[in-house]
Amino acid sequence: MRTILVFVLILFPLRIGAQQVTVSGNAPDYAGCVLTFFVEDNYIDRIEVKSEECTVAADGSFSCTFPCKDTRLIYLHLGVFKARFFAQPGFRYEVKLPPRTDVTTEEASSPFFEEVTVWLTILSTRDNQGKAVASEEELNMRIIRFDEGFNPMYDRLAVDAAKRKTVKADSVVRVLKESMPRTNDRYFDDYAFYRTGLLYFAAQQNGVKYISNAYFAGKPVLYDNEAYMDLFGATYDKYFMYFGRTKEGEIIYDAINIRKSFSELKRLLGRDGILPSDDLRELVILKNIHDEFYSDRFSRHSLLELLDSAIVQTRIERHKEIAGQIRSKITKLLRGFAPPEFSLRNQDDKLVSPETYKGKYLYLMFCTTQNYVCLSQYELLEELYRTHGKWLQIAVISADENYTDMCDFRRKNGYEWDFLHYAGDPDILKKYDIRIFPTCYLIDPDGKLALSPAPAANDNLERALYRELSGKGLWDEYIRKGLIEDKKRTDKRFDLDLGIPAK
């Protein structure tokens, strides 16, 4: 498969005071590839954001410059590799890319495929004064060396704790601290400090209250420090549930599910001594709204209202941004919300987007032309299109390796509905949470998800369509308009599938 590679660094929505970061190198085997830089703009929803991109020249050279205000962890999706490095504002990096190894079609479409995470090789670094940074003083090398000592300690503590052995984290932390170099790099010092907190967490020796007081209370929130946010995520995981079991927090379910009050929830969490500051308390709320949305302990509708209130009421600009990002993520495949955007080539080499299909219902199916289960659906879709094509559009987003093969398959079988090739937006399988073929969605004429997911063609799809249209008073209207032929008197199979009593 010919893969367009993305090499990306991003800065979050451009913040004032950003300096330039330059990344350059030479990688002949990536010639012609588009390189794009990615960053996780917050460590709660873990959504990566794309920013600048550049193209590798025919001789393998590349150089990309982008703004960066704070030290950030950068990701590079390079075929089977997910390369990472820390970028500091104003710095220039000469890097070496891993050997080019493209993702196969099977890997790209498999829900079990995971990229191999590697450190991007830094050949040389110059600071914002243009001065070369010695290898032993370079941030990435410091973190790599630190992690080489930290990771075995963490694993050993976690295993011993799981075996219920008596574990003394204090001595392990002391050994780690003694081995740490003294630096003037604030990011590294914070990184090392919060990694020691993970050792206490792994040992299960000190409770959440101890870790919260020692590492978070009275300290600034470090939104972009990976070690801080890793310890934050572990410390306050399922906080709503655990706090709800206490006498002070037992009314949390009413505050969320019934009163849906962001301000009341903040006051309630203030009763717990481990969350003394507004910024920490609000971040804990945002994390738990995100996490609980995927559980069944709280009403999704109420959590969404809380999130909307947080966006309006918080005085912390970063929290407005994070709340908005969380909202976009949790609603992207929710009924009543617009589905993720895409722009893909159809069989006529025309770019197609969700906007193209507005005005009619759209049945969107993710499949391939080689999958046996998908093949069994296509004939049923053709019959469905002949019956309902006046009001129902059909589009198959095909994960086939070759665009031409997809077009030839459609032409050979005489299908009249659209086939769209996924490679114009390889991330679309992640956007739509595709874990198995076929996966289907029904989008209404206004461009909002009506069924998410929708049944496959052989799984009582017509019955689901009838219920959708009847529930909105459209079935009889479409019959009156001639968009649906009234077959109830002549087609007993159709009567049975739709559950309509024969006259």
C-alpha positions in Angstrom: 0.0 0.0 0.0 1.3 3.4 -0.9 0.8 5.4 2.3 0.9 9.2 2.6 2.9 9.7 5.8 2.3 12.5 8.1 5.0 14.2 10.2 3.4 16.7 12.4 3.9 19.0 15.3 1.2 21.1 16.6 0.6 23.8 18.8 -2.7 24.2 20.3 -4.9 27.0 19.0 -2.2 29.6 18.6 -1.5 31.1 22.0 0.1 34.5 22.4 3.9 34.4 22.9 4.6 31.3 20.9 8.2 30.9 19.5 9.2 29.0 16.4 10.4 25.4 16.5 12.2 23.9 13.5 12.6 20.2 12.7 14.7 19.1 9.8 16.5 16.1 8.5 17.2 13.8 5.6 15.2 10.6 4.8 15.5 9.5 1.2 13.1 6.6 1.7 10.3 9.1 2.6 10.8 11.2 -0.6 7.5 12.7 -1.7 5.7 11.9 1.6 3.8 14.6 3.5 5.1 14.9 7.1 2.8 16.3 9.7 3.3 17.1 13.4 0.7 16.0 16.0 0.2 17.0 19.6 -2.3 15.8 22.3 -3.8 19.2 23.1 -5.0 17.8 26.4 -4.3 14.6 28.3 -7.9 13.9 29.2 -9.5 13.0 25.9 -6.2 12.1 24.3 -7.3 13.5 20.9 -4.4 14.4 18.6 -4.5 17.7 16.7 -2.7 18.3 13.4 -0.9 21.4 12.6 2.0 22.2 10.2 3.1 19.8 7.5 5.9 19.6 5.0 6.8 17.5 2.0 10.0 15.4 1.9 12.0 16.5 -1.2 13.2 14.2 -3.9 16.7 14.1 -2.3 15.1 13.2 1.1 15.6 16.6 2.8 12.8 18.2 4.8 12.4 21.1 7.2 9.3 22.3 9.0 8.8 25.3 11.2 5.8 25.8 13.6 4.9 28.0 16.6 5.2 26.6 20.1 4.7 28.4 23.3 5.4 25.7 25.9 7.4 22.5 25.9 5.2 19.9 24.3 5.3 16.2 23.5 5.1 15.7 19.7 3.9 12.6 17.9 4.8 11.5 14.4 2.8 8.8 12.7 5.3 7.1 10.3 3.7 4.0 8.9 3.8 1.3 11.6 5.8 3.6 13.9 4.5 6.3 16.3 7.6 8.4 16.9 7.7 10.9 19.8 9.9 13.6 21.1 9.7 16.7 23.3 9.9 20.1 21.5 11.0 23.2 23.3 10.1 26.8 22.2 12.7 28.4 20.0 14.7 25.2 19.5 16.0 23.7 16.2 16.1 19.9 15.9 17.9 17.8 13.4 16.3 14.4 13.5 16.5 10.9 12.0 13.3 9.1 11.0 12.9 5.4 11.6 13.2 3.1 8.5 10.1 3.5 6.3 7.7 0.7 7.0 4.2 1.3 5.6 1.0 0.0 7.2 -0.6 -2.8 5.2 -4.3 -2.8 4.2 -5.0 -5.5 6.7 -3.2 -3.6 9.5 -5.0 -0.4 8.7 -8.4 -2.0 8.8 -7.8 -4.2 11.8 -9.1 -3.0 15.2 -6.2 -4.8 16.9 -3.4 -3.1 15.1 -1.3 -0.8 17.2 1.6 1.4 16.1 5.1 0.7 17.6 6.0 3.6 19.8 9.6 4.8 19.5 11.6 7.8 20.4 12.5 10.0 17.5 16.3 10.1 17.1 17.7 13.6 17.8 20.9 14.1 15.9 21.5 17.7 17.1 19.8 20.4 19.0 20.3 24.2 19.0 18.6 26.4 21.6 16.8 29.7 21.0 20.2 31.5 21.0 21.5 29.2 18.3 23.9 27.5 20.7 24.4 23.7 20.3 23.0 21.7 23.2 25.2 18.9 24.5 23.7 15.5 24.2 23.7 14.9 27.9 21.9 18.2 28.5 19.3 17.7 25.8 15.7 17.3 27.3 14.9 14.2 25.3 18.1 12.4 26.3 17.5 13.3 29.9 14.0 11.9 29.9 15.1 8.8 28.0 17.8 8.1 30.6 15.5 8.9 33.5 12.8 6.5 32.2 15.4 3.7 31.8 15.9 3.8 35.5 12.3 4.6 36.4 10.4 2.0 34.4 12.0 -1.2 36.0 11.4 0.3 39.5 7.7 1.0 38.6 7.2 -2.5 37.2 8.8 -4.1 40.2 6.6 -2.2 42.7 3.5 -2.8 40.7 4.1 -6.6 40.5 5.0 -6.8 44.2 1.9 -4.8 45.2 -0.3 -7.1 43.0 1.2 -10.1 44.9 0.3 -8.4 48.2 3.9 -8.2 49.2 5.0 -5.5 51.7 6.3 -2.7 49.6 8.2 0.4 50.8 8.1 3.0 48.1 10.0 5.6 50.1 13.3 3.7 49.7 12.7 3.2 46.0 11.9 6.9 45.5 15.0 7.9 47.5 17.2 5.7 45.2 15.6 7.3 42.1 16.1 10.8 43.4 19.8 10.2 44.2 20.4 9.0 40.7 18.7 12.1 39.1 21.0 14.7 37.6 20.7 18.3 38.9 19.3 20.5 36.2 18.0 24.0 35.5 15.3 22.5 33.2 11.9 23.1 34.8 10.1 20.7 32.5 12.5 17.8 33.3 12.5 18.6 37.0 8.7 18.5 37.1 8.6 15.4 34.9 10.9 13.5 37.3 9.0 14.8 40.4 5.6 13.6 39.2 7.1 10.2 38.1 8.1 9.6 41.7 4.4 10.0 42.6 3.6 7.2 40.2 5.9 5.0 42.3 3.8 5.6 45.4 0.7 4.9 43.4 2.1 1.6 42.0 3.1 0.5 45.5 -0.5 1.1 46.8 1.2 2.1 50.0 -0.1 5.7 50.2 -3.7 6.5 49.6 -5.1 9.0 47.1 -5.3 11.6 49.8 -1.6 11.4 50.5 -0.7 11.6 46.8 -3.2 14.5 46.2 -1.8 16.5 49.1 1.8 15.8 48.3 1.7 16.3 44.5 -1.3 18.5 43.6 -2.6 20.6 46.5 -1.1 24.1 46.4 0.8 23.4 43.2 0.2 24.8 39.7 -1.6 22.7 37.2 0.8 21.5 34.5 -1.5 20.8 31.7 1.2 19.9 29.2 3.6 17.9 31.3 3.1 14.2 30.5 4.2 13.0 33.9 2.0 15.4 35.8 -1.1 14.4 33.8 -0.3 10.7 34.0 -0.3 10.9 37.8 -3.3 13.2 37.8 -5.3 10.6 35.7 -4.4 7.8 38.0 -5.0 9.7 41.2 -8.5 11.0 40.3 -9.7 8.1 38.3 -13.4 7.3 39.1 -13.4 10.2 41.6 -17.1 10.9 41.3 -17.9 7.3 42.2 -15.5 7.1 45.2 -16.5 10.5 46.5 -20.2 9.5 46.2 -19.6 6.7 48.7 -18.6 9.2 51.5 -21.0 11.0 53.7 -19.9 14.4 52.3 -20.3 13.3 48.7 -23.4 11.1 48.8 -25.6 13.8 47.1 -23.3 13.9 44.1 -25.7 11.8 42.1 -28.5 14.2 42.6 -26.2 17.2 41.9 -25.3 15.7 38.5 -28.4 13.7 37.4 -31.1 15.9 38.7 -29.9 19.4 39.3 -27.1 19.3 36.7 -25.4 22.2 38.4 -21.7 22.9 37.7 -21.4 25.4 40.4 -23.1 23.1 43.0 -20.8 20.3 41.9 -17.7 22.5 42.5 -18.9 23.5 46.0 -19.7 19.9 46.8 -16.2 18.7 45.8 -14.8 21.6 47.9 -16.0 19.6 51.0 -13.3 17.1 50.2 -10.0 18.4 51.6 -7.9 17.0 48.8 -9.3 19.5 46.2 -8.6 22.9 47.7 -8.2 25.0 44.5 -10.6 26.0 41.8 -8.3 25.0 38.9 -7.7 21.5 40.3 -11.3 21.0 41.2 -12.5 22.0 37.8 -10.0 19.8 36.0 -11.1 16.8 38.1 -14.7 17.5 37.1 -13.8 17.7 33.4 -11.8 14.4 33.6 -14.7 12.6 35.3 -17.4 14.0 33.0 -15.3 12.6 30.1 -14.7 9.2 31.8 -18.3 8.7 33.2 -19.8 9.4 29.8 -18.7 6.0 28.8 -20.1 4.3 32.0 -23.7 3.8 33.1 -23.4 5.5 36.5 -24.6 9.0 35.4 -27.1 10.3 32.9 -25.4 11.2 29.6 -27.8 14.0 29.0 -27.0 15.5 32.4 -23.2 15.1 31.9 -23.6 17.0 28.6 -25.5 19.8 30.3 -22.7 20.0 33.0 -20.1 20.2 30.2 -22.1 23.1 28.5 -22.3 24.9 31.9 -18.5 24.4 32.5 -17.8 26.1 29.1 -19.9 29.1 30.1 -19.1 29.4 33.8 -15.4 28.6 34.1 -13.1 31.6 34.3 -10.1 29.5 33.3 -9.6 29.8 29.5 -7.7 26.5 29.2 -10.7 24.7 30.9 -13.0 26.2 28.3 -10.8 24.8 25.6 -10.6 21.3 27.2 -14.4 21.2 27.9 -15.1 22.1 24.2 -12.7 19.4 23.0 -14.3 16.8 25.3 -17.7 17.8 24.1 -16.7 17.4 20.4 -15.3 13.9 21.2 -18.2 12.5 23.1 -20.8 13.7 20.8 -19.1 12.9 17.5 -21.1 9.6 17.1 -24.0 10.5 19.3 -27.6 10.5 17.9 -28.8 14.0 17.1 -25.3 15.3 16.5 -23.4 15.8 13.2 -21.1 12.9 12.3 -17.3 13.4 11.8 -16.4 15.3 8.6 -14.7 13.6 5.7 -13.7 14.4 2.1 -13.3 11.3 -0.1 -13.1 10.4 -3.8 -16.1 8.5 -5.2 -16.1 6.2 -8.2 -16.3 9.2 -10.5 -13.2 10.8 -9.0 -15.3 13.5 -7.3 -14.7 14.7 -3.8 -17.7 13.8 -1.6 -18.5 15.0 2.0 -21.4 14.7 4.3 -22.7 18.0 3.0 -23.1 16.3 -0.4 -25.9 14.1 0.9 -27.9 16.7 2.8 -31.6 16.8 2.0 -32.1 13.0 2.0 -31.4 10.2 4.4 -27.9 8.7 4.0 -27.1 5.1 4.8 -23.3 5.0 5.4 -21.6 1.7 5.5 -17.9 0.9 6.1 -16.7 -2.2 4.3 -14.3 -3.6 1.7 -14.9 -5.4 -1.6 -13.0 -8.4 -0.4 -14.7 -9.2 2.9 -17.2 -12.0 2.6 -19.7 -10.5 5.1 -19.6 -7.2 3.1 -20.1 -9.0 -0.2 -23.3 -10.5 1.2 -24.6 -7.0 2.1 -24.1 -5.5 -1.3 -27.0 -7.3 -3.1 -29.3 -6.4 -0.2 -28.3 -2.8 -0.5 -28.9 -2.8 -4.2 -32.5 -4.1 -3.6 -32.9 -1.5 -0.8 -31.7 1.3 -3.2 -34.2 0.2 -5.9 -37.0 0.3 -3.4 -36.1 3.5 -1.4 -33.7 5.4 -3.6 -36.0 8.4 -4.0 -35.5 9.3 -0.3 -32.6 7.2 0.8 -29.0 7.6 -0.4 -26.4 4.8 0.1 -22.6 5.3 0.3 -20.0 2.6 1.1 -16.7 3.9 2.5 -14.4 1.2 1.2 -11.2 0.3 3.0 -9.8 -1.4 -0.1 -6.1 -1.0 -0.7 -6.5 0.2 -4.3 -8.9 2.9 -5.5 -9.0 1.5 -9.0 -10.0 -1.9 -7.8 -12.9 -0.4 -5.8 -14.1 1.4 -9.0 -13.8 -1.7 -11.1 -15.8 -3.7 -8.5 -18.6 -1.2 -8.6 -18.8 -1.0 -12.4 -18.6 -4.8 -12.8 -21.5 -5.4 -10.5 -23.6 -2.5 -11.8 -24.2 -0.9 -8.4 -25.8 2.6 -8.7 -25.0 3.9 -5.2 -21.7 5.6 -4.2 -18.4 3.9 -3.3 -16.0 6.2 -1.5 -12.3 5.3 -1.0 -11.0 5.8 2.5 -7.4 6.6 1.6 -8.2 10.3 1.1 -8.6 10.4 4.8 -7.0 7.3 6.4 -8.0 8.5 9.9 -11.7 8.1 9.0 -11.8 4.6 10.4 -10.7 6.0 13.8 -13.1 8.9 13.5 -16.0 6.6 13.1 -14.7 4.0 15.6 -14.6 1.2 13.0 -13.7 -2.0 14.7 -15.4 -4.5 12.4 -16.8 -4.7 8.9 -19.5 -3.9 8.1 -20.3 -1.0 10.5 -23.2 1.3 9.5 -24.7 4.7 10.3 -27.9 6.4 9.3 -27.7 10.2 8.8 -30.9 12.3 8.5 -31.6 15.0 5.9 -30.3 17.7 8.2 -26.9 15.9 8.4 -27.4 14.6 12.0 -26.9 11.0 13.1 -30.3 9.2 13.2 -29.1 5.7 14.0 -25.6 5.2 15.5 -24.8 2.5 14.7 -27.4 1.4 12.3 -28.4 -2.2 11.6 -26.6 -4.0 8.7 -28.7 -4.6 5.6 -29.5 -8.2 6.6 -30.4 -7.3 10.2 -34.0 -5.9 9.9 -32.7 -2.7 8.3 -36.1 -2.0 6.6 -37.9 -2.3 9.9 -35.4 0.2 11.5 -35.9 2.6 8.6 -39.7 2.3 9.0 -39.5 3.1 12.7 -37.2 6.0 12.1 -39.5 7.6 9.5 -42.7 6.7 11.4 -41.4 8.2 14.6 -40.9 11.5 12.8 -44.1 11.4 10.9 -42.3 11.0 7.6 -43.4 7.5 6.4 -46.9 8.5 5.4 -45.7 11.9 4.1 -43.1 10.2 1.8 -45.9 7.8 0.6 -48.1 10.9 -0.2 -45.2 12.5 -2.0 -44.5 9.4 -4.1 -41.1 8.9 -2.5 -42.2 5.5 -1.1 -44.4 3.2 -3.1 -47.2 1.8 -0.9 -46.5 -1.9 -1.3 -48.5 -3.0 1.7 -51.2 -4.6 -0.5 -48.9 -6.5 -2.9 -45.7 -7.5 -1.2 -46.2 -9.8 1.8 -42.4 -10.0 2.4 -42.3 -6.2 2.7 -45.2 -6.3 5.1 -43.3 -8.7 7.3 -40.0 -6.9 7.3 -41.6 -3.6 8.2 -44.1 -4.9 10.7 -47.0 -3.2 8.8 -50.2 -5.1 9.1 -51.6 -6.1 5.7 -54.9 -4.6 4.6 
